[in-house]
Amino acid sequence: MMAAVGPFGRERRVAVAVSGGGDSMALALLLAGWGKPTALIVDHGLRPESGDEAALTAARVADLGIPARVLPLSGLARGPALAERARTARYAALAAACRDSGLADLLLAHHAQDQAETLLLRQGAGSGPAGLAGMASVVHGDAVRLLRPLLTVMPARLRASLRRAGASWVEDPTNTDPATPRARFRAAFARGDAAPVLDLCQAARRHGAARREQEITVADELARQVSFLPGGVAAIAGPAISAAALSAVIWTVSGARHPPGTAPVARLAGRLRPATLHGAVVLPTSGGWLVGREAAAQAGAVPARSGAVWDSRFRLLAAPPQDGTLGPLGDDAARLRRWSGLPAALLRTAPAIRCSCGLFAVPSLAYPDRDACRAVPIAFCPPRPAAPAPFAPG
């Protein structure tokens, strides 16, 4: 099982997300006796019985010889986009728990039917070839690597393993709620054989292999033509760049959750020109082009605390010596033009630290001096690197 996402040594420490359902309990069962897994159980707190279910799941996992930790969430409330909000909060809690425990790998129990359902949902949404690659078996995150070792395994096999071991699990009522598209697909699959599921998984693997090859090609192009400057600005050497590479640059610079639209990027890449697209601006420079953040799309300033993230792209690694904020340089760019060769529109978007005394530091410009900038280091860490690790087909 782990060979699909490995290699691993027998003493490897990993985390496994366990909801208490059959899929994640089966993954925990398969990991028992392998390496040194730690179970992480998220209690969303959305149902009165969720706390008891989390405690029961922890006890069941402990019976398998796997230590468990329950992660209670607070602040989730029923309302619009609950599933998306719960997923975001869940993964944030899991990632934080992994970092706290020094665990680099988090195993998830998505299986073949989950992959098939994902493909059908994305087909219905009109996804392109990249989206039709489905879920990756390995995803490299900011600090945690997500591993899905069961993407080729049918859920019936997982349940059979649990029954043979005499293990119990909790059924989540939302899994059979006909109001959700996934539940409707799940019910349709349950009435037939495994062939349609496996065919969809095979299609995802084909799209995944093609996506991997394209990402390798784009990474090579980016290495040859693009460099990232301090402050999150990308410099493109030469008059042209492929649409795929330009999309990757704009996605990274904007800090957006999703890539820019295919058609507008293709039109722009065919003839680079000054433009605003997807929260980014494209401007000419000597011998090439610059891609930076659109000032009007930037988030407002946030309190300058250690670990604070501003505009989804910059993380403050240490707090300033006094209370302050992390935000855009803005109008102060006018008096700092001599500190940078960037166009004014891009200089305004540089990350800056302000305190009660005024502008304290602009690390990307080394302003006012190296000592001040070393005191408040800022890391450019967008949600999606321009050239991430190539897609790992399920």
C-alpha positions in Angstrom: 0.0 0.0 0.0 2.6 2.6 1.0 4.8 1.7 -1.9 2.5 3.9 -4.1 3.5 7.0 -2.1 6.9 5.9 -0.6 9.5 4.8 -0.3 9.4 4.7 3.5 11.5 3.1 6.2 9.8 0.9 8.7 10.3 3.4 11.5 8.7 6.3 9.6 6.6 8.6 11.7 3.4 9.7 9.9 0.0 11.2 10.8 -3.2 9.6 9.6 -6.5 11.6 9.4 -9.2 9.4 11.0 -12.8 10.5 10.9 -14.1 7.3 12.4 -15.8 6.3 9.2 -15.1 3.0 7.4 -12.5 4.4 5.0 -10.2 6.1 7.5 -10.6 3.3 10.1 -9.5 0.8 7.4 -6.5 3.0 6.6 -5.6 3.0 10.3 -6.1 -0.8 10.5 -3.7 -1.2 7.5 -1.1 1.1 9.2 -1.2 -0.8 12.5 2.1 -2.5 12.9 3.7 -0.3 10.1 6.0 2.5 11.0 4.9 4.8 13.8 1.5 6.3 12.9 -0.3 8.9 14.9 -4.1 9.3 14.4 -5.5 12.8 14.2 -9.3 13.0 14.7 -11.1 16.3 13.9 -14.2 17.1 15.9 -16.1 19.7 13.8 -18.6 20.3 16.7 -21.5 20.6 14.3 -23.6 17.8 15.9 -24.3 17.3 19.7 -22.9 13.8 19.5 -19.7 14.7 17.6 -17.6 14.9 20.7 -18.6 11.5 21.9 -18.0 10.0 18.4 -14.5 11.5 18.3 -13.7 10.0 21.7 -15.1 6.7 20.6 -13.0 6.8 17.5 -9.9 7.6 19.5 -10.5 4.6 21.7 -11.0 2.3 18.7 -7.8 3.6 17.1 -6.0 3.0 20.4 -7.2 -0.6 20.3 -5.2 -0.9 17.1 -2.1 0.2 18.9 -2.1 3.7 17.3 -1.9 6.8 19.6 -4.7 9.3 18.8 -5.2 13.0 19.3 -8.6 14.7 19.0 -8.6 18.2 17.4 -11.8 20.1 18.4 -12.8 22.9 16.0 -14.5 26.1 17.2 -16.2 28.8 15.3 -17.9 26.6 12.6 -21.5 27.4 12.2 -24.2 26.1 9.9 -24.9 28.2 6.9 -23.8 28.8 3.3 -20.8 26.9 2.0 -20.6 24.8 5.2 -18.9 21.9 3.5 -16.1 24.1 2.1 -15.6 26.0 5.3 -15.5 22.8 7.3 -13.0 21.3 4.9 -10.7 24.4 5.1 -10.9 24.4 8.9 -10.3 20.6 9.0 -7.2 20.7 6.9 -5.8 23.7 8.7 -6.2 21.9 12.0 -4.6 18.8 10.7 -1.7 20.7 9.2 -1.1 22.6 12.4 -1.2 19.4 14.5 1.4 17.8 12.1 3.7 20.8 12.4 3.3 20.8 16.2 4.3 17.1 16.3 7.1 17.4 13.8 5.2 15.1 11.3 5.9 15.8 7.6 3.4 13.3 6.1 -0.4 13.2 6.6 -2.2 10.1 5.2 -5.7 10.5 3.8 -8.2 7.7 3.2 -9.5 8.7 -0.2 -10.2 5.6 -2.3 -11.0 4.6 -5.9 -14.7 5.5 -5.6 -13.8 9.0 -4.2 -11.5 9.4 -7.2 -14.3 8.4 -9.6 -16.8 10.8 -7.9 -14.2 13.6 -8.1 -13.8 13.0 -11.9 -17.6 13.1 -12.4 -18.0 16.3 -10.4 -15.2 18.0 -12.4 -16.6 16.8 -15.7 -20.0 18.3 -14.7 -18.2 21.6 -13.8 -16.5 21.7 -17.2 -13.0 21.2 -15.8 -10.1 21.0 -18.3 -7.5 18.3 -18.6 -5.7 19.4 -15.4 -8.8 19.1 -13.3 -9.7 15.8 -14.9 -6.5 14.3 -13.4 -8.5 14.0 -10.2 -6.9 13.8 -6.8 -3.1 13.3 -6.7 -1.6 10.5 -4.7 1.0 12.9 -3.3 0.5 16.7 -2.7 3.4 18.8 -1.4 2.0 21.5 0.9 3.7 24.4 2.7 4.8 22.3 5.6 2.9 19.0 5.3 2.8 16.4 2.5 -0.6 14.8 1.8 -0.5 11.1 0.9 -3.4 9.1 -0.6 -2.3 5.5 -0.7 -5.8 4.0 -1.3 -6.7 5.7 -4.6 -6.7 2.3 -6.5 -8.6 0.4 -3.8 -12.4 -0.1 -3.8 -14.3 0.8 -0.6 -15.8 -2.7 -0.5 -12.3 -4.1 0.1 -11.7 -1.7 2.9 -15.0 -2.6 4.6 -14.2 -6.3 4.2 -10.8 -5.8 5.9 -12.6 -4.2 8.8 -15.1 -7.0 9.2 -12.4 -9.6 9.1 -10.5 -7.8 11.9 -13.7 -7.3 13.9 -13.2 -3.6 13.8 -16.1 -1.1 14.1 -16.7 2.3 12.6 -19.1 5.2 12.5 -21.3 6.0 9.5 -21.5 9.7 8.7 -25.1 10.6 7.8 -23.9 13.2 5.3 -22.4 10.4 3.1 -26.0 9.3 2.2 -27.6 12.7 2.0 -29.2 12.8 -1.5 -29.0 16.6 -1.5 -25.2 16.3 -2.2 -23.9 15.3 -5.6 -21.3 13.0 -4.1 -23.9 11.1 -2.2 -26.0 10.6 -5.4 -23.0 9.3 -7.3 -22.2 7.0 -4.3 -25.7 5.6 -4.4 -25.5 4.9 -8.1 -22.1 3.2 -7.8 -23.5 1.0 -5.0 -26.1 -0.4 -7.3 -23.7 -1.6 -9.9 -20.3 -3.3 -10.3 -16.9 -1.9 -9.9 -16.1 -1.5 -13.6 -17.4 2.1 -14.1 -15.4 3.2 -11.0 -12.2 1.6 -12.3 -12.7 3.0 -15.8 -13.0 6.5 -14.3 -9.9 6.0 -12.2 -8.0 4.9 -15.3 -9.1 8.0 -17.1 -7.9 10.1 -14.2 -4.5 8.4 -14.3 -4.2 9.1 -18.0 -5.1 12.8 -17.5 -2.7 12.8 -14.5 0.2 11.4 -16.5 -0.4 14.1 -19.2 -0.6 16.8 -16.5 2.6 15.6 -15.0 4.4 15.8 -18.3 3.1 19.3 -19.0 4.1 20.5 -15.5 7.6 19.2 -16.0 7.8 21.1 -19.4 6.5 24.3 -17.8 8.9 24.0 -14.9 11.8 23.8 -17.4 10.5 26.9 -19.2 10.1 28.8 -16.0 13.6 28.0 -15.0 14.9 29.4 -18.2 12.8 32.5 -18.6 11.3 33.6 -15.3 12.9 34.9 -12.1 11.1 36.0 -8.9 12.3 39.3 -7.4 12.0 40.4 -3.8 8.5 41.5 -3.1 6.8 38.8 -5.1 7.3 40.3 -8.6 8.1 37.9 -11.5 10.4 39.0 -14.3 9.9 37.3 -17.7 13.0 37.4 -20.0 12.2 38.0 -23.6 9.1 39.0 -25.6 7.0 35.9 -25.2 6.1 33.0 -23.0 3.8 30.0 -23.3 0.2 30.3 -22.0 0.8 27.5 -19.4 3.9 29.2 -18.0 2.2 32.6 -17.9 -0.8 31.0 -16.1 1.6 29.6 -13.5 3.3 33.0 -13.0 0.0 34.9 -12.6 -1.5 32.3 -10.3 1.6 32.5 -8.0 1.9 36.3 -8.0 -1.8 36.8 -7.4 -1.9 34.4 -4.5 -5.3 33.2 -5.7 -6.9 29.8 -4.7 -7.6 29.0 -8.3 -5.8 29.5 -11.6 -6.7 32.3 -14.0 -9.1 31.6 -16.9 -7.5 29.7 -19.8 -8.9 31.9 -22.6 -7.7 35.3 -21.4 -4.3 33.9 -20.5 -3.9 32.4 -23.9 -4.8 35.7 -25.6 -2.3 37.6 -23.4 0.5 35.0 -23.9 0.1 35.1 -27.6 1.1 38.8 -27.6 2.4 40.1 -24.2 1.2 43.6 -23.5 0.3 45.7 -20.5 -2.7 44.1 -18.9 -4.5 43.4 -15.6 -5.7 39.8 -15.1 -6.7 37.6 -12.1 -5.4 40.1 -9.5 -2.1 40.6 -11.3 -0.7 43.2 -13.6 1.7 42.7 -16.6 4.0 45.6 -17.4 6.9 46.1 -19.8 10.5 46.4 -18.7 13.8 46.5 -20.4 14.2 43.3 -22.4 11.1 41.6 -21.0 8.0 41.9 -18.8 7.1 42.1 -15.1 4.2 40.4 -13.5 3.2 41.8 -10.1 0.2 42.1 -7.8 -2.7 44.4 -8.7 -2.7 47.0 -5.9 -6.5 47.3 -6.0 -6.9 43.6 -5.4 -4.6 43.4 -2.4 -5.9 42.6 1.1 -5.8 45.2 3.8 -3.1 45.4 6.4 -3.0 42.8 9.2 -1.5 43.0 12.8 2.3 42.4 12.5 2.6 39.3 14.7 5.1 36.5 14.2 3.5 34.0 11.7 1.0 36.5 10.4 0.1 36.0 6.7 -0.9 39.0 4.6 -2.5 38.9 1.2 -2.3 35.1 1.2 1.4 35.5 0.0 3.6 36.9 2.7 4.4 35.5 6.1 6.0 37.5 8.8 8.6 35.3 10.5 9.2 37.6 13.5 7.3 40.3 15.2 8.6 43.9 15.0 9.9 45.5 18.3 6.6 47.3 18.8 3.0 46.8 17.8 2.4 47.4 14.1 0.9 46.2 10.9 1.9 44.2 7.8 0.5 45.5 4.6 1.2 47.2 1.2 3.7 50.0 0.9 1.1 52.1 -0.8 1.5 55.9 -1.0 4.9 55.6 0.7 6.3 54.2 -2.5 6.5 57.8 -3.9 9.4 58.7 -1.5 11.2 55.3 -2.0 11.5 55.3 -5.7 15.3 55.6 -5.5 15.4 52.4 -3.5 14.0 50.3 -6.3 13.9 50.1 -10.1 10.3 48.7 -10.1 7.5 50.7 -11.8 5.5 52.7 -9.3 2.4 50.5 -9.7 4.4 47.4 -8.5 6.4 49.3 -5.9 3.1 50.2 -4.2 2.4 46.5 -3.6 5.6 45.7 -1.7 5.0 44.3 1.8 5.8 46.9 4.5 5.9 47.0 8.3 4.4 50.0 10.0 4.6 50.9 13.6 3.5 53.9 15.7 6.5 55.7 14.5 5.5 55.3 10.8 7.1 53.2 8.2 9.4 50.8 10.1 10.8 48.5 7.3 10.3 47.3 3.7 12.4 44.1 3.7 12.2 43.6 -0.1 13.9 47.0 -0.5 16.3 46.6 2.4 14.8 49.8 3.8 15.8 51.6 6.0 18.8 49.3 6.6 19.7 45.6 6.8 19.4 45.5 10.6 15.8 46.6 10.6 14.9 44.2 7.8 16.6 41.3 9.6 14.5 42.1 12.6 11.3 41.5 10.7 12.0 38.9 8.0 9.2 38.3 5.5 8.8 35.2 3.4 7.1 35.1 0.0 5.0 31.9 0.3 2.0 32.0 -2.1 -0.5 29.1 -1.8 0.7 27.7 -5.1 4.4 27.9 -6.2 5.0 28.7 -9.9 6.6 25.3 -10.4 5.4 22.9 -7.7 6.4 19.2 -7.5 5.0 17.5 -10.7 1.5 16.0 -10.3 1.5 12.5 -8.9 -1.3 10.5 -10.7 -3.6 8.5 -8.5 
